[in-house]
Amino acid sequence: MTQALRPHHVAIIASDYQSSKHFYTEVLGLKVIAETYRAARDSWKLDLEMAGGVQIELFTFPNAPKRPTRPEAQGLRHLAFAVGDIDAWCARLAYHGVEVEPIRVDALTNARFTFFQDPDGLPLELYET
């Protein structure tokens, strides 16, 4: 029997390691699993834990190209986080100086959602469940 696929991790390449590390750990509150500097690649890798065992791998690479467009580039469009209280999360982000779009309602599900960005402009979504 084939098991259903489930997410394991999402990989993100950051332009400024310390800024992104602060954002994902202090602003979003993700727990550090491991932090590794790979001298041969001049690259950092930060493994972060999300609920359900899913991880974010935060990388830096010298001279990594910028995202071509926002948010409708081919490939990953955005990363969405399920939250129970979107208003509390918006307040937390605002406290940390993160600009959050106005909360909208999904016409298909009637769920409330909003978007914000990480330090490199990666679109992130809060989706109230």
C-alpha positions as CSV (number, residue, x, y, z in Angstrom):
1,M,0.0,0.0,0.0
2,T,1.3,3.5,-0.9
3,Q,1.3,6.0,1.9
4,A,-0.1,9.4,1.3
5,L,2.4,12.2,0.8
6,R,2.8,14.7,3.6
7,P,5.1,17.8,3.8
8,H,8.5,17.4,5.4
9,H,10.2,20.7,4.8
10,V,10.1,24.0,2.9
11,A,13.5,25.4,1.8
12,I,14.1,29.1,1.7
13,I,17.2,30.9,0.5
14,A,17.8,34.2,2.4
15,S,19.9,37.1,1.4
16,D,20.8,38.2,5.0
17,Y,21.2,35.2,7.4
18,Q,20.9,37.1,10.7
19,S,17.9,39.2,9.6
20,S,16.0,36.1,8.3
21,K,17.0,34.0,11.4
22,H,15.6,36.8,13.6
23,F,12.4,37.0,11.6
24,Y,11.7,33.2,11.6
25,T,12.7,32.5,15.2
26,E,11.8,35.7,17.1
27,V,8.9,37.2,15.0
28,L,7.3,33.9,13.9
29,G,8.5,32.0,17.0
30,L,9.8,28.9,15.2
31,K,12.1,26.6,17.2
32,V,15.7,26.0,16.1
33,I,16.4,22.3,15.5
34,A,19.9,22.7,14.1
35,E,22.2,25.4,12.8
36,T,25.2,24.6,10.6
37,Y,27.8,26.6,8.8
38,R,29.3,24.9,5.8
39,A,32.6,26.5,5.1
40,A,33.1,24.7,1.7
41,R,30.0,26.4,0.5
42,D,30.3,29.6,2.5
43,S,26.7,28.8,3.5
44,W,24.5,28.7,6.6
45,K,21.7,26.2,7.0
46,L,19.1,26.7,9.8
47,D,16.6,23.9,10.5
48,L,13.4,25.3,12.1
49,E,10.5,23.3,13.5
50,M,6.8,24.0,12.7
51,A,3.8,22.2,14.1
52,G,3.2,18.7,12.9
53,G,6.9,18.0,12.4
54,V,7.1,20.1,9.2
55,Q,10.4,22.0,9.0
56,I,11.7,25.2,7.3
57,E,15.3,24.9,6.0
58,L,16.7,28.4,5.9
59,F,19.8,28.7,3.7
60,T,22.2,31.4,2.5
61,F,24.3,31.1,-0.6
62,P,26.8,33.7,-1.9
63,N,25.4,35.6,-4.9
64,A,22.0,33.8,-5.0
65,P,19.8,35.4,-7.6
66,K,16.8,37.5,-6.4
67,R,13.2,36.3,-6.9
68,P,12.2,37.3,-10.5
69,T,8.7,38.7,-9.7
70,R,6.3,38.9,-6.8
71,P,4.0,37.1,-6.2
72,E,3.1,35.4,-9.5
73,A,6.4,33.9,-10.5
74,Q,6.3,30.3,-11.6
75,G,7.0,27.9,-8.9
76,L,6.2,28.4,-5.2
77,R,3.7,31.2,-5.0
78,H,3.7,31.6,-1.2
79,L,3.9,29.7,2.1
80,A,0.8,29.7,4.2
81,F,0.6,29.2,8.0
82,A,-2.6,27.9,9.6
83,V,-3.5,30.0,12.7
84,G,-6.3,29.9,15.1
85,D,-6.5,33.6,15.8
86,I,-5.5,35.7,12.8
87,D,-6.1,39.0,14.7
88,A,-3.6,38.0,17.4
89,W,-1.0,37.1,14.8
90,C,-1.5,40.3,12.9
91,A,-1.0,42.2,16.2
92,R,2.2,40.2,16.9
93,L,3.6,40.9,13.4
94,A,2.7,44.6,13.7
95,Y,4.5,44.7,17.1
96,H,7.6,43.5,15.3
97,G,7.3,46.1,12.6
98,V,6.1,43.7,9.9
99,E,3.6,45.2,7.5
100,V,0.5,43.1,7.1
101,E,-2.1,43.4,4.3
102,P,-5.7,44.0,5.4
103,I,-7.5,40.7,6.3
104,R,-9.7,39.3,3.5
105,V,-12.2,36.5,3.3
106,D,-11.7,33.6,0.9
107,A,-14.8,33.5,-1.3
108,L,-14.6,29.7,-1.6
109,T,-14.1,28.8,2.0
110,N,-15.2,31.9,4.0
111,A,-11.9,31.6,5.9
112,R,-10.1,34.8,6.8
113,F,-6.6,35.3,5.5
114,T,-3.9,37.9,5.0
115,F,-0.4,38.2,3.5
116,F,2.9,39.6,4.7
117,Q,6.5,39.2,3.7
118,D,9.8,37.8,5.1
119,P,12.9,40.0,5.0
120,D,13.5,39.0,1.4
121,G,10.0,39.7,0.2
122,L,8.9,36.1,0.1
123,P,5.1,36.1,0.3
124,L,3.8,34.5,3.5
125,E,0.1,34.0,4.3
126,L,-1.8,33.6,7.6
127,Y,-4.9,31.4,7.1
128,E,-7.4,31.2,9.9
129,T,-8.6,27.7,10.7
